[in-house]
Amino acid sequence: ADSDVKKKRKVAEIYRALNSDPIDVAALRRMAISEGGLLTDEIRCKVWPKLLSVNTDDLPPLPGKELREDNKDYQQVLLDVRRSLRRFPPGMPDDQREGLQEELIDIILYVLKRNPQLHYYQGYHDIVITFLLVVGDRLATALVEKLSTHHLRDFMDPTMDNTKHILNYLMLIIDQVNPEVHDFMKSAEVGTIFALSWLITWFGHVLSDFRHVVRLYDFFLACHPLMPIYFAAVIVLHRKQEVLDCECDMASVHHLLSQIPQDLPYESLISEAGDLFVQFPPSKLTKEAAQAAQAEETAASTFKDFELASVQQRPDTVLRQRFRERLRREERLRGEERTKSVLTKPRTNRFVKLAVMGLTVALGAAALAVVKSALEWAPKFELQIFP
């Protein structure tokens, strides 16, 4: 009963924000971030366009089949869409699914045709599917085009340089919160390639429950474009004990982390991602991320090493245990020095939570700061995330 009352109250707040003049976008962002997100697809159809500044009174015409002629991306898009069966609701009639797949192809080709500076990547269709299923083809076309030229812009460059740069934030965030996990992953030389599909599909490719996918889309659309990498970090940190108990080699740690659990506590992780964004905003991590981009241990440079290591024998368990003991000794010795750091790194196994934040409701100072940063970023749509 309490849950129903909260939902009804939230729905009323969302419609109050939608009906205000001007529309209260900041309130809509808070609603999208807070527990439960936007609640229903009907509400998402109304709020997602506002979060992306898309005018629903001036939508583009439906894409036509002529886009498929002489299109360099058509064959790859066709292959990816054919492999996307599991992204559609179970039990959907074949003819309905096939119709949606045709619409999916047309939307992707339309966006690429209108924006020749964008380059298709495998996984892009996972994002487009989510919008198509929630808002339908015509509105999805407009939303995906805006998203592609802004939030996803760096993934659609001719090279993966900017994507690798964003991935570098993952280890920096983990290091700020739990140096032991960070150092263990560095010693395992696992890199960040395990999180690539998470990032470039906004977790749409790796989560099997569509409700969880759209809940994350509510969150990401309301926040700074780098929020998905903060969410990736809290997933790793949530599994910190599994990581530390793993064999300290590239293949083992990569295998563990790439198998994302389906029963994650999404609301508390969303709250924690918001906390981390406030404590360690991108502006404080940018310099270190740029330095990491120049280092040899980037995702791209370690991927071939990972393939090689995956067929090699695991380290001896005794050596691994000795390594863990040495790590703990070194961490104790460095503890005093680390406490003097400007960015304090918590030494416990728990997140440092802002006192004003609830565990599952991101409506406190952290959410307000996240919203503020999103609003500051949103008008500057012509700026690239990483110029």
URQUIPE-V446215 format. One record per residue. N is the residue number from 1. NEAR is the number of other C-alpha atoms within 10 Angstrom. D_CENTER is the distance of its C-alpha to the mean C-alpha in Angstrom with 1 decimal. Layout:
N_NEAR_D_CENTER, N_NEAR_D_CENTER
This chain:
1_6_32.7, 2_7_30.9, 3_8_27.5, 4_9_29.1, 5_10_30.5, 6_11_27.1, 7_16_25.5, 8_12_28.5, 9_11_28.4, 10_19_24.8, 11_17_25.5, 12_12_28.5, 13_15_26.5, 14_23_24.0, 15_16_27.0, 16_15_28.9, 17_19_26.1, 18_19_26.1, 19_11_29.9, 20_10_30.4, 21_8_31.9, 22_8_29.9, 23_14_26.7, 24_16_25.1, 25_21_21.6, 26_17_20.9, 27_17_22.0, 28_25_19.8, 29_30_16.7, 30_23_18.0, 31_26_18.6, 32_28_15.1, 33_31_13.8, 34_22_16.8, 35_23_17.5, 36_20_17.3, 37_22_15.5, 38_29_17.6, 39_18_19.4, 40_14_20.6, 41_15_20.0, 42_11_23.1, 43_16_21.7, 44_21_18.4, 45_18_20.7, 46_16_22.3, 47_25_19.5, 48_24_16.6, 49_19_19.2, 50_21_20.0, 51_22_16.5, 52_20_16.5, 53_15_20.2, 54_17_21.4, 55_12_25.1, 56_15_25.6, 57_6_29.4, 58_9_29.0, 59_14_26.8, 60_11_27.4, 61_10_29.7, 62_14_28.5, 63_18_28.0, 64_12_31.0, 65_13_31.7, 66_11_33.3, 67_17_29.9, 68_16_30.1, 69_8_33.3, 70_8_33.1, 71_12_29.3, 72_11_28.1, 73_16_24.7, 74_18_26.3, 75_11_27.1, 76_13_23.6, 77_22_22.0, 78_16_24.7, 79_11_24.1, 80_18_20.4, 81_22_21.2, 82_13_24.0, 83_10_21.8, 84_15_19.5, 85_14_21.9, 86_9_19.9, 87_19_17.3, 88_16_20.3, 89_13_21.8, 90_8_24.3, 91_7_27.8, 92_10_27.2, 93_9_30.4, 94_10_30.3, 95_9_31.6, 96_9_28.9, 97_15_26.1, 98_15_27.8, 99_10_28.2, 100_19_24.5, 101_20_23.9, 102_14_26.4, 103_21_24.7, 104_25_21.4, 105_23_23.2, 106_23_24.9, 107_27_21.9, 108_23_20.2, 109_23_23.6, 110_20_24.3, 111_20_21.3, 112_19_22.1, 113_14_25.8, 114_10_25.4, 115_13_23.2, 116_8_24.7, 117_12_22.8, 118_19_19.7, 119_17_19.5, 120_20_18.2, 121_17_16.0, 122_14_15.8, 123_22_12.7, 124_24_13.0, 125_22_15.2, 126_22_12.6, 127_21_11.0, 128_24_14.6, 129_26_15.9, 130_22_13.8, 131_22_15.4, 132_21_18.7, 133_17_19.0, 134_17_18.3, 135_20_20.3, 136_15_22.5, 137_21_23.2, 138_17_24.6, 139_23_22.1, 140_23_19.2, 141_27_20.7, 142_22_20.8, 143_25_17.3, 144_24_15.8, 145_20_18.2, 146_19_17.1, 147_18_13.4, 148_22_14.4, 149_18_16.7, 150_19_14.4, 151_20_10.6, 152_23_10.6, 153_20_13.9, 154_25_13.4, 155_23_12.2, 156_19_15.4, 157_16_17.9, 158_13_20.8, 159_11_19.6, 160_14_16.5, 161_14_17.6, 162_19_15.0, 163_20_12.2, 164_21_14.1, 165_21_14.4, 166_23_10.8, 167_25_10.7, 168_25_13.8, 169_24_12.2, 170_23_10.9, 171_22_14.6, 172_19_15.8, 173_25_13.9, 174_23_15.2, 175_17_18.5, 176_18_18.9, 177_26_18.5, 178_19_20.1, 179_18_22.1, 180_20_23.5, 181_21_20.3, 182_22_19.5, 183_16_23.0, 184_21_23.1, 185_22_20.2, 186_16_21.8, 187_14_25.1, 188_18_23.7, 189_23_22.4, 190_26_19.4, 191_25_17.3, 192_23_13.5, 193_19_13.9, 194_19_12.9, 195_21_9.2, 196_20_9.6, 197_18_9.2, 198_21_6.0, 199_24_4.6, 200_23_7.3, 201_21_7.4, 202_27_4.2, 203_25_6.0, 204_27_9.1, 205_20_11.1, 206_18_11.1, 207_17_11.8, 208_16_15.4, 209_13_15.8, 210_15_15.0, 211_13_15.4, 212_18_12.4, 213_18_10.3, 214_23_11.9, 215_21_11.7, 216_24_7.9, 217_25_8.6, 218_23_11.3, 219_24_9.5, 220_22_7.0, 221_22_10.2, 222_30_12.3, 223_28_10.7, 224_22_10.7, 225_19_8.6, 226_18_7.6, 227_25_6.2, 228_25_2.5, 229_25_5.3, 230_25_7.4, 231_27_6.0, 232_23_6.4, 233_24_9.6, 234_25_10.9, 235_21_10.7, 236_20_12.8, 237_22_15.0, 238_18_15.5, 239_16_17.0, 240_17_18.9, 241_12_22.2, 242_13_21.4, 243_20_20.3, 244_16_23.5, 245_12_25.6, 246_16_24.5, 247_19_26.8, 248_26_26.1, 249_23_25.6, 250_24_23.0, 251_22_23.3, 252_17_23.3, 253_23_20.3, 254_22_18.2, 255_14_19.5, 256_16_18.7, 257_19_15.1, 258_16_14.3, 259_10_15.8, 260_18_13.1, 261_13_15.2, 262_12_15.4, 263_9_17.0, 264_13_14.5, 265_11_15.6, 266_18_12.6, 267_21_14.5, 268_17_15.5, 269_21_12.1, 270_28_10.8, 271_26_14.1, 272_29_13.8, 273_25_10.5, 274_30_12.5, 275_25_15.5, 276_25_14.0, 277_23_13.0, 278_18_16.6, 279_19_18.2, 280_17_16.6, 281_19_15.6, 282_17_14.6, 283_7_18.3, 284_11_19.4, 285_15_17.3, 286_17_17.8, 287_11_21.2, 288_12_20.3, 289_21_17.3, 290_14_19.9, 291_11_22.4, 292_19_20.1, 293_20_19.5, 294_10_23.3, 295_10_23.7, 296_10_24.5, 297_17_21.9, 298_20_18.9, 299_23_16.9, 300_15_19.1, 301_12_22.3, 302_18_21.8, 303_19_20.9, 304_11_24.5, 305_14_25.5, 306_20_23.2, 307_12_25.0, 308_12_28.3, 309_16_27.6, 310_16_26.5, 311_9_30.2, 312_11_31.7, 313_9_33.0, 314_15_31.0, 315_11_32.4, 316_10_35.2, 317_11_34.3, 318_9_36.8, 319_11_35.4, 320_17_32.0, 321_14_33.4, 322_11_35.3, 323_15_32.2, 324_17_30.5, 325_12_33.7, 326_12_33.9, 327_15_30.3, 328_13_31.2, 329_12_34.4, 330_12_32.8, 331_17_30.2, 332_13_33.2, 333_11_35.1, 334_11_32.2, 335_14_31.5, 336_10_34.0, 337_10_32.9, 338_16_29.2, 339_13_30.1, 340_10_31.5, 341_9_28.3, 342_7_27.0, 343_13_23.5, 344_14_24.7, 345_19_23.1, 346_17_23.7, 347_18_26.0, 348_9_25.6, 349_14_23.3, 350_11_21.9, 351_17_19.5, 352_16_21.4, 353_15_21.0, 354_16_22.2, 355_8_25.4, 356_11_24.7, 357_18_21.5, 358_14_21.9, 359_15_20.0, 360_17_18.5, 361_17_19.1, 362_27_17.0, 363_19_19.9, 364_18_21.5, 365_16_21.5, 366_23_17.8, 367_25_16.7, 368_19_19.4, 369_18_18.4, 370_25_14.8, 371_23_16.4, 372_16_19.0, 373_18_16.7, 374_21_15.0, 375_18_18.5, 376_11_19.8, 377_15_17.2, 378_20_17.5, 379_10_21.2, 380_11_20.8, 381_14_19.3, 382_9_21.6, 383_11_20.2, 384_12_17.8, 385_18_14.9, 386_11_16.7, 387_6_20.3
